[in-house]
Amino acid sequence: MNHIAVIYWSGTGNTEAMAKAVLKGAGVGAELFSVSDFDESKVDSFDAFALGCPAMGSEALEDGVFEPFFENVKASLAGKKVALFGSYGWGDGEWMRSWEDSCAEAGITLAVDSVICNDAPDSEALEACKALGAALA
């Protein structure tokens, strides 16, 4: 059984709702963290990570808390099971493609296709988040 960290940043609650669905899918052994509550020194104590962040500004990761966190830990995530999720309110999901590229450049192989949704997650998006969590477990 994998010890899974579900770490997210949410401004409106949409990505938080997705994170809770990922947690439900991951089951026993998964823990939910707001990014500001996650201790970066604990990265090595987890086998898998589900990272959630919405698109901000011109389709970028939230740059006050989440992007600095990701930059600090991404080298430590190579070789672990990692999956990405998040919501957006405009554009076409470019922020997720850029994030996936950043992962690839850091040697991170994503365990499952990323899950994105426009605005609040509907039942289909929530089911996809549960499946993402299950794939990490």
Residue pairs with C-beta under 8 A, 6 or more apart in sequence:
1 28
1 29
1 137
2 29
2 47
2 48
2 81
2 136
2 137
3 29
3 30
3 31
3 45
3 46
3 47
3 48
4 26
4 29
4 30
4 31
4 46
4 47
4 48
4 49
4 50
4 81
4 133
4 136
4 137
5 30
5 31
5 33
5 38
5 42
5 46
5 48
5 49
5 50
6 19
6 22
6 23
6 26
6 30
6 31
6 32
6 33
6 49
6 50
6 52
6 133
7 33
7 34
7 35
7 38
7 49
7 50
7 51
7 52
7 69
8 15
8 16
8 18
8 19
8 32
8 33
8 34
8 35
8 51
8 52
8 53
8 85
9 15
9 34
9 35
9 36
9 52
9 53
9 54
9 62
9 65
9 66
10 16
10 19
10 34
10 52
10 54
11 54
11 56
11 62
12 54
12 87
13 120
14 54
14 87
14 117
14 119
14 120
14 121
15 52
15 53
15 54
15 85
15 86
15 87
17 120
17 121
17 126
18 52
18 85
18 86
18 87
18 115
18 117
18 121
18 125
18 126
18 129
19 32
19 50
19 52
19 85
19 129
20 32
21 121
21 126
21 127
21 129
21 130
21 133
22 30
22 50
22 52
22 83
22 85
22 129
22 130
22 132
22 133
23 30
23 31
23 32
23 133
24 130
24 133
25 129
25 130
25 131
25 132
25 133
25 134
25 137
26 50
26 133
26 134
26 136
26 137
27 133
27 134
27 137
29 137
30 133
30 136
30 137
35 53
35 65
35 66
35 69
36 65
38 69
40 69
40 72
40 73
43 73
43 76
43 77
44 76
46 80
47 80
47 81
48 80
48 81
48 82
48 83
48 111
48 136
48 137
49 77
49 80
49 81
49 82
49 83
49 136
50 82
50 83
50 84
50 85
50 132
50 133
50 136
51 70
51 82
51 83
51 84
51 85
52 84
52 85
52 86
53 61
53 62
53 66
53 70
53 86
53 99
54 62
54 86
54 87
54 88
54 89
55 86
55 87
55 88
55 89
55 90
55 91
55 93
55 94
55 95
55 96
56 62
56 63
56 95
57 63
59 88
59 90
59 91
59 93
59 94
59 95
59 98
60 67
60 95
60 98
61 67
61 70
61 95
61 99
70 102
74 102
74 103
74 106
74 108
75 106
75 107
77 103
77 106
77 108
78 106
78 107
78 108
79 107
80 108
81 111
81 136
82 103
82 108
82 109
82 110
82 111
83 110
83 111
83 112
83 114
83 115
83 132
83 135
83 136
84 96
84 99
84 100
84 103
84 110
84 114
84 115
85 114
85 115
85 116
85 129
85 132
86 95
86 96
86 115
86 116
87 116
87 117
87 118
87 119
87 120
87 121
88 95
88 96
88 116
88 117
88 118
89 118
89 119
93 116
96 114
96 116
99 114
100 110
100 114
103 110
111 135
111 136
112 131
112 132
112 135
112 136
115 125
115 128
115 129
115 132
117 125
121 129
